[in-house]
Amino acid sequence: MSPSHRSETHNGTDDDRPAAKTPEKPVRVLVVDDDSSVVEAMAALLALFGYDTERCFSGAVAIAAVARQPPRVVLLDVSMPGMDGYETAVHLRGQAPSSAQMLLVAMSGYDEAEDEAAARRAGFDRYLTKPVGHAALAEVLAAVQ
């Protein structure tokens, strides 16, 4: 997704949201959240724009998915029951050499400086506040295309 592109709506007028740029080679994105509606909506949007998506609903399942097939991007909720996103991030960063090339993105309902600082300490590269807007997601994904 490239924030410099604009899409057209069905009536032919410009839409304010940036158009998604379909990746030349599908980028694998792992979406992790205990809220299934968030996972499904995010995965559907990513698939629509040509991303190869996988869905996980817990930190433990995400760790297993990354071990099986490392994604290029992980969109990870920080407030999950059991193993939260911070603990999951620490595990993912220590799991494999390929984790250094993985873009780890925190998703949170909290928008405080200390929350973003905690995410950085856990190994996240980026921090997005929920609900994640189309432009913010496009900006993050533009870095991996």
C-alpha positions as CSV (number, residue, x, y, z in Angstrom):
1,M,0.0,0.0,0.0
2,S,1.4,3.3,-0.9
3,P,0.2,6.5,0.7
4,S,1.0,8.5,-2.4
5,H,-1.7,6.7,-4.5
6,R,-5.4,7.5,-4.4
7,S,-8.3,5.3,-5.3
8,E,-11.5,6.1,-7.1
9,T,-14.9,5.3,-5.8
10,H,-17.6,3.7,-7.9
11,N,-19.0,7.1,-8.8
12,G,-15.7,8.2,-10.3
13,T,-14.7,10.7,-7.6
14,D,-11.5,10.5,-5.6
15,D,-11.5,8.8,-2.3
16,D,-9.4,10.3,0.6
17,R,-7.9,7.0,1.4
18,P,-4.6,6.0,-0.2
19,A,-5.0,3.2,-2.7
20,A,-3.3,-0.1,-2.0
21,K,-0.4,-0.9,-4.3
22,T,-0.5,-4.6,-5.0
23,P,2.9,-6.1,-4.1
24,E,4.9,-7.7,-7.0
25,K,5.6,-10.7,-4.8
26,P,3.0,-11.4,-2.1
27,V,4.2,-10.2,1.2
28,R,3.3,-12.6,4.0
29,V,1.5,-10.9,7.0
30,L,0.6,-12.6,10.2
31,V,-2.4,-10.9,12.0
32,V,-2.6,-11.7,15.7
33,D,-5.4,-10.6,18.0
34,D,-7.8,-12.3,20.5
35,D,-10.7,-10.4,18.9
36,S,-11.7,-12.5,15.9
37,S,-13.6,-9.6,14.3
38,V,-10.3,-7.5,14.3
39,V,-8.4,-10.4,12.8
40,E,-10.9,-11.2,10.1
41,A,-11.4,-7.5,9.1
42,M,-7.6,-6.9,8.9
43,A,-6.9,-10.1,7.1
44,A,-9.7,-9.4,4.5
45,L,-8.3,-5.9,3.9
46,L,-4.8,-7.2,3.5
47,A,-5.9,-10.1,1.2
48,L,-7.9,-7.6,-1.0
49,F,-4.7,-5.7,-1.6
50,G,-2.7,-8.8,-2.5
51,Y,-1.0,-9.7,0.8
52,D,-0.6,-13.3,1.8
53,T,-2.3,-13.4,5.3
54,E,-2.4,-15.8,8.2
55,R,-4.6,-15.4,11.2
56,C,-3.8,-16.2,14.8
57,F,-5.8,-15.6,17.9
58,S,-3.2,-16.0,20.6
59,G,0.5,-15.3,21.3
60,A,1.4,-19.0,21.6
61,V,-0.2,-19.9,18.3
62,A,1.6,-16.9,16.7
63,I,4.9,-18.1,17.9
64,A,4.3,-21.6,16.4
65,A,3.2,-20.0,13.1
66,V,6.3,-17.9,12.9
67,A,8.5,-21.0,13.6
68,R,6.7,-22.9,10.9
69,Q,6.9,-20.1,8.2
70,P,8.3,-16.7,9.2
71,P,6.2,-13.8,7.8
72,R,7.6,-10.5,6.6
73,V,5.2,-8.5,8.9
74,V,3.4,-9.4,12.1
75,L,0.5,-7.2,13.2
76,L,0.2,-8.1,16.9
77,D,-2.3,-6.9,19.5
78,V,-0.6,-6.1,22.8
79,S,-3.6,-6.7,25.1
80,M,-4.4,-10.4,24.8
81,P,-5.3,-12.8,27.6
82,G,-2.6,-15.3,28.7
83,M,0.5,-14.4,26.8
84,D,0.1,-10.7,25.9
85,G,1.6,-9.1,22.8
86,Y,4.7,-7.8,24.7
87,E,5.7,-11.2,25.8
88,T,4.9,-12.7,22.4
89,A,7.1,-10.0,20.8
90,V,10.0,-10.9,23.1
91,H,9.6,-14.6,22.2
92,L,9.4,-13.8,18.4
93,R,12.5,-11.7,18.5
94,G,14.5,-14.4,20.2
95,Q,13.1,-17.2,18.2
96,A,15.1,-17.2,14.9
97,P,17.7,-15.3,13.0
98,S,15.0,-14.4,10.5
99,S,13.2,-12.3,13.1
100,A,15.6,-9.4,12.5
101,Q,14.1,-9.0,9.0
102,M,10.5,-9.3,10.3
103,L,8.6,-6.1,10.8
104,L,6.8,-6.4,14.2
105,V,3.9,-4.0,14.6
106,A,2.1,-3.4,17.8
107,M,-1.6,-2.8,17.7
108,S,-3.2,-1.3,20.8
109,G,-6.2,0.6,22.0
110,Y,-3.9,2.7,24.2
111,D,-2.3,5.9,22.8
112,E,0.1,6.9,25.6
113,A,3.8,7.5,25.2
114,E,4.7,4.9,27.9
115,D,2.7,2.3,25.9
116,E,4.7,2.9,22.8
117,A,8.0,2.9,24.8
118,A,7.0,-0.5,26.3
119,A,6.4,-1.8,22.8
120,R,9.8,-0.6,21.7
121,R,11.5,-2.3,24.7
122,A,9.7,-5.6,23.8
123,G,11.0,-5.5,20.3
124,F,8.3,-3.9,18.2
125,D,9.3,-1.8,15.2
126,R,6.1,0.2,14.9
127,Y,3.1,1.1,17.1
128,L,-0.4,1.6,15.8
129,T,-3.4,2.7,17.8
130,K,-6.7,0.9,17.3
131,P,-8.8,1.2,15.4
132,V,-6.0,1.0,12.8
133,G,-6.8,3.4,10.0
134,H,-6.2,2.6,6.3
135,A,-3.6,5.3,5.9
136,A,-1.6,4.2,9.0
137,L,-1.6,0.6,7.7
138,A,-0.6,1.7,4.2
139,E,2.3,3.6,5.7
140,V,3.6,0.7,7.6
141,L,3.2,-1.8,4.8
142,A,4.9,0.6,2.3
143,A,8.2,-0.1,4.2
144,V,8.2,-3.7,3.2
145,Q,7.4,-3.4,-0.5
